[in-house]
Amino acid sequence: MEISAVAGATQLLQLNQSTEMMKKAADAQMQMATMVAQVAQQAKPQAGFSVYA
């Protein structure tokens, strides 16, 4: 029984790590999208309003 308990714990740990990786990847994508949006706003001619209002 001990061996299967260790295997189960290992699987759970790996699942947890992959979930963390997914979160980090999603965060990175969000940051990239935000940066792209900011750059796009800056590249536009100023139309009398600012994104940083």
C-alpha positions as CSV (number, residue, x, y, z in Angstrom):
1,M,0.0,0.0,0.0
2,E,2.9,2.4,0.8
3,I,4.1,2.3,-2.8
4,S,0.8,3.2,-4.3
5,A,0.4,6.0,-1.8
6,V,3.8,7.5,-2.8
7,A,2.8,7.1,-6.5
8,G,-0.5,8.9,-5.8
9,A,1.3,11.7,-4.0
10,T,3.8,12.1,-6.8
11,Q,1.1,12.2,-9.4
12,L,-0.7,14.9,-7.3
13,L,2.5,16.9,-7.0
14,Q,3.1,16.7,-10.8
15,L,-0.5,17.8,-11.5
16,N,-0.1,20.7,-9.1
17,Q,3.1,21.8,-10.8
18,S,1.6,21.7,-14.2
19,T,-1.4,23.8,-12.9
20,E,1.1,26.3,-11.6
21,M,2.9,26.3,-15.0
22,M,-0.5,26.9,-16.8
23,K,-1.2,29.8,-14.4
24,K,2.2,31.4,-15.1
25,A,1.8,30.9,-18.8
26,A,-1.6,32.6,-18.7
27,D,-0.2,35.5,-16.6
28,A,2.6,35.9,-19.1
29,Q,0.1,36.0,-22.0
30,M,-2.0,38.6,-20.2
31,Q,1.1,40.8,-19.6
32,M,2.0,40.5,-23.3
33,A,-1.5,41.4,-24.4
34,T,-1.5,44.4,-22.0
35,M,1.9,45.6,-23.4
36,V,0.8,45.2,-27.0
37,A,-2.4,47.2,-26.2
38,Q,-0.4,50.0,-24.5
39,V,2.1,50.1,-27.4
40,A,-0.9,50.3,-29.9
41,Q,-2.4,53.1,-27.9
42,Q,0.9,55.0,-27.9
43,A,1.3,54.5,-31.6
44,K,-2.1,56.0,-32.4
45,P,-2.2,59.8,-32.9
46,Q,-3.4,61.5,-29.8
47,A,-7.2,62.0,-30.2
48,G,-7.6,64.3,-27.2
49,F,-7.7,61.6,-24.6
50,S,-5.1,59.5,-22.8
51,V,-5.0,55.9,-21.8
52,Y,-3.3,57.0,-18.6
53,A,-6.1,59.2,-17.5
